[in-house]
Amino acid sequence: MAASFVIVGARVVTPGKDLGVTAVRVDAGRIAAVGVDATKKEGDKVVEADGLTLLPGFVDIHSHGRGGADFCDATDEAFDTIGRGKLKDGVTGFLATGLTRPEEELAELCRCAERYKKRAEGAACLGVHLEGPFFNAEMAGAQNPAYLRKPDAAFVKRLNAISSVKKVSLAPELEGAEKCIRELREAGIVTSGGHSAADYDTFEMARAAGMTHLTHFCNAMMPIHHLRPTMVTGGLLADDVLVEIITDGVHLSDPMIRLIARAKGPDRVMIITDAMCAAGEPDGMYSLGGLRVKVEKGRATLADVPYDPKAVVSNVAGSVALFPDCFRRFVRVTGWPLHEAVKAAGYNQLRSLGITDRGEIAPGQVADLVLVDDSLTPRMTVSDGIIQTPVET
């Protein structure tokens, strides 16, 4: 059961507002009061947070694994390992992200997601993200080409009947994509362009049909060209499309992160990790969707695909980044103040998925919180109003 407690002495930062040093009271899993109204009541625990900063909990809507486990392992143990690890990272909510795999394997992932939601073993599973199997074979990257297929809303709906599918990544140039996007929009499921060779006109078609996200923006997409506009061009220009960015220092250069941030602004950028099972683990050999992956010096690459500097899609196979590392780099590179940067760490993701009761430090919101130090390293995570074990230093 969630206890009542008051956090005092922390600088409180919420999307759009830096509230300075003030108090926050949590009761029955939700934020009860902020500021002068956040007074201690009989029986309340007091959390002394002098010198720390309180932020809304991070939200990772595109992550495959952590701590040696992958959501596509489709086991309760894998979900628990990832969920507990996410809490250590200050992540209070995530989408269990699949890969291009057979339908029955993705169905088992969905069953695991439903069981996990009932156990509350770690960060909250907010739903499922299907990254594949509706991708362009030429842009598949670390997605297993053996299981690629054309966009099919009925496929998604079958999985959605098992567990809530919040988001589907697909290549909008594929046959049937426009129809699929429209059907998923009507079903309340977000579609996101990814692993795609789409040009600007195709992007505009998909946007008109209801595509509102772009998956790991710039990666596994045709790059910008001054005469042949692409989906990247469209993503930079479209005010009604949000972009995911992997800010691990491997997938995007710092100048590109700044360009995207400047073009899109604080309300349309979403930090993701795209982390694979090797996140938080030592270098070595791992597996991703049945493909062999070599992890060396913070970089995960397909072990059986040589690096080609001229290739549009490299042999990079997801990331091994933890969310605080990505957030820290984003803040440093963009120079945005925390009250703007935190939008990209959870608020934008949640609102884009239609989740409105999390993501802010305000009365009535679910108490998903993270206390960080001056280096933006998590020191304590609060998930659904429950104080988790502080991260060891």
N, C-alpha and C positions, 0 to 999 in steps of 0.2 A: 504494500500500500504506500502511496505517496504521502510523505509527511509534510507538515507545514514548517517553513523555515524562512529566514530573512538573510539576504546577502548584503553586507554593509562594507563600505570603504572602497568599492570598485568604481572605476570610471565606466559608465554605462553608455554603450553605443548601439544604436538600432538603425535600421535603414532610414536615411534622410535626416537623422538627428544624433548629435553628440550631447548627451544629457549631463556630462560631467560626472563628478563623484557624487553618487547618490545611492539610495537603498532600493532593493527589489524584494517584495514579499511573494512567496509561492504558497499556495494552499490547494490541496486536492488535485494536484497535477497541473494547475494553471497559474498564470501570473495574476495575483490578486491586487497588487498595487505597486506603483513605481513613484519614487520621490518622497515627498513629505507624508503621503498617506501610507507609506510602507512601514508602519510601526510594528514592533514586536508584540505578539500576543502571548498569553500564558501557554506554555508548552512548546512554543516555537524554538527550533534550533537556530543559532546564529552562526553564519559563515563569515568569518573575518577575511576580507579580500583586499586589504590595503596594498596598493601598488600594482594591482592587477586590473585588467579590462574585461568587462562582461559584454559578450556578443551573443547574438542569436546563434544557436547551434548550426554547424555547417551541414549542407545537404549535397550529397553526391548522386546525381541522377544517371551517371554513366560510369559504372565500376563493375569489373568482372570478378575480382577476388582480392584476397589479402591473406597473409600468414600461411601460405602454402595451400590455401583452399580456393576453389572456383565455384561460382554459383552453378555452372554447368556440371559440376560433380553430382549435383542433384541429391545431396544427402543432408540430413538434419545436422550432422557434425560440421559440414562445410559452412552452412548458413550460420551456425553458432560461432564458429571461428571468425568468420568475416564480420558478423554483427558486433561481437565483443571487441574486435580490433578497431572497428570504426569508432566506437565510443572513445577509445584511447586517443584517436585522432581528432576528437571534438566533433565528429560527425554524428548527428542525432537522427538523421533520416537518409534513406537511400532507395534507389530503384535497383532491384535485383536484375542485373543485365545479362542477357543470354548472348549466344553466338549463333553463327550459321550451323545449325545442327538439325537432325531429323525431328519431325513433329513430336513423336512420343517422348524424346529426351527433353524437349522444351516443355511438354506437358508435365513431366515429372518435376522439372524445375518449379513450375507453377504450383504443384502440390506441396512441394517443400516450402515455398513462400507462404502458403496458407497456414501450414503447421507452425512455421516460425512466428508468424504474427500472434499466435495464441500463447507462445512460450515467453515472450518478452525477454530473450536472452541477451539482447544487445540493442544497438540502435534500431529505430523503427523502420521496418520495411514498408514503404509507402506504395508499393506496387511493383510491376514488372516492366522492364524495358527490353523489347525485342530488337537487338542489333543484328539484323538479318532474319531470314535468309533471302530477302528481296534486293540483291545487290548486283551490280554490273560485274561480270566475271573479270573484265580487264582492270577493274579497280578494287578487287577483293582484298588485296593486301593480306593481312593475317586472318582473314575469314576463310574457312575451309571451302574450296570451290566445289567439292563433291556434293554439297547439299544446297547449292544455290537454286532458287526457283523464282518464277514471276510473282509480282505482287498479287496477293489474294486475301481480301478482307475476311472471307469465310474462315480461312486458316487462323487468322488473328482472333476472330470471335470465338472459335472453339477453345482457344487457350484462355481467352478472357472469361469464359464461363467457369474456368477452374480457379483463376486468380486474376485480380484486376490488372489488366495491361494498360499502363498509363501512357506508353510512348512506343512508337514503332519507327525504326530507321529504315529507309529504303532509297533506292535509286530512282528518281522521278522520270528518267528517260526510258525505263523499261515498259514493255507492253502491259497495259492494264493498270499502270501506276495512277493515272488521273482518277479512274473509277475507284480504285482502292482508297486513295486519299479522301475522296468525297464520302465514301461509306464510313471510313474510320472517323472522320470529323462528325458525321451524324451520330456515331456511337459514343462520342465524347472522348475519343482517343487521339492524342497528339501524334502527328506525323512529322518526321525530321529527315531532311535530305542527307544522304551520306553514301560513301563508297560508290561514287557517281562520276560519270563523264559529262554530266548535263551542261548544256550551254545556257546562256542568259535567257533565251526565249523559253526553253524548257522549264527553267527555274520559275519564270513568271507564270507559266501554265500551272505549275504545281502550287505556287503561292495563291493563285486565284481559286484553286480547288480546295485549299485549306491547309497547306503545309506551313507550319509556323516556327519550326526549329531547323537548324543545320547541325549535323553531327560532327564532332571534333573538326570544327571549321578549319578549312585549308588543307587538312590531311585527307588523303584519298579522294581528292577533288582536282579537277583541272585548274591550274593556277591562273592568275590574272594575265590577260594579254591586252595590249592597247588597241588592237583591231578586232579581236575575237572575244567578246565578253562571255564570261562563264558564270557558274553558280556562285563562285566566290565574289565576283563583281556584284551580282544581285544581292548577295547576303550583306555586303557592305552598304548598299544603298537602301534596302527595304526597312522601313521603320517598324513594320509589323512582324518581322522575323527575328527571333533570338538566336544567338550563336553560342555553341559550346566551344570552349577553348581549353586545351591541355597545356597548362603553364608549368611544365616540368623542366624546361630548358632543353628538351630533346625534340619535341614536336613543333615548336614555334620559336623563332628567334625573338630576342627582346624587342628589336625595332618593329617586328610584325605584331607583337602583342600590343605595343603602344599604338600602332596604326589602327588595329581593330578596336581598341578601347576608345580612341578618339573618334572613329567613324560611328560606332554604335552607341556610345554613351553608357552611363551607369545602369540604365534600365533594360538593356537588351544584350548583356553579356552574361554568360554562365560559366563559371569555373567547373571543370570536371577533372577527375584523375585518369579515367580510362585504365585504371590499375588492373593488372593481371594477378595471378596467384602469388607471384614472386614479390609483390609489394610487402615491405617489412621483413624480407628474407635475404639471405646472403646470395652472392653470385653463384651461378651454376646452370644446370640444364632443367628446363621446366616444360610443361605442355600447355597449349592454348587451343581449345577446340579440336584436339587431335593432332595439332601441328607442333613440331619440336621448336622450342624457343631457348636461345642462349642469353643469359643475363650476365653482363659484364660492365662494371663501373657505372651503374645506374642506367644502363641502356639495354632494352630487351629487343632482340632481333630474331627473325626466323633462321634457325640453324641451317636449314637446307636451301636457303635462297641467298645467293651472294649479293653484296651491296653494289648497286649500280647508281652512280652519282647523276646519271642522266635520266633515270626513271622517274615518271610522275608519281608513282606509288613506290615508296622505299620498302625495305625489308624490316622496318620497325614493327614490333608486335605488341602494341599496347604500351603501358608505362609500368614502372615500379614505384611511382610516386605516392606519397601519403598526402592527404588533403592539406594539412598545415603547410607543407612545403610549397604546394601550388599556390596557396593563398598568400604566403609570405612573398613569393616571387612576383605575384600579380601586384601586390601593394607597392613593392619596391620599384617595379618597372613602370607602372602607370603613374605613380606619384599621387594617386587619388587619396583623399582623406578617408579614414576608416568608415565614416558614416555613408560614404558612397561605395566604397569597395565591398562592404558587407552585403550589398544588394546582389553582387555577383557570386557570393558564397552560399546563397540559399534562398533569399527572398524572391529573386527573379525565377528561379527554378520552380519554387512552390506555386507562385501565382500563375505561371504559365501552364501548370498542370491542374489549375483550378482548386488548389489547396490554400485556403485562406485563414485557417486557424493556427498556423505556425509561421515562424519566420520573423517575428517582431518581438521586441520587449515592450509589451503594452498589456494593460489589464484585459483579461479574457482569453489571451493567447495561451496555447499549450506551452508549458514551461520546458522548452528545449533551449538550453543555454550552454555556453562554453566560456570559462574563465581562462584568459591567456595572459602571458607575461609580456614584457616589452619586445621580445623577439617573436611574438605571436605564436609561441609554443603553448599548447593546451596544458592547463594545470588541474582543471576539474571540469567534468561534463555533467550536465543535468539533462536527463532524458525523460520526457513525460512526467516531469516533476520529481523524479527520483535522482538523488545525488549519487553519482558513480564514483568509484575509487579514483582519487587523483592520480595523474600520470606521474610516474617516478622520474626524477631528474638525474 
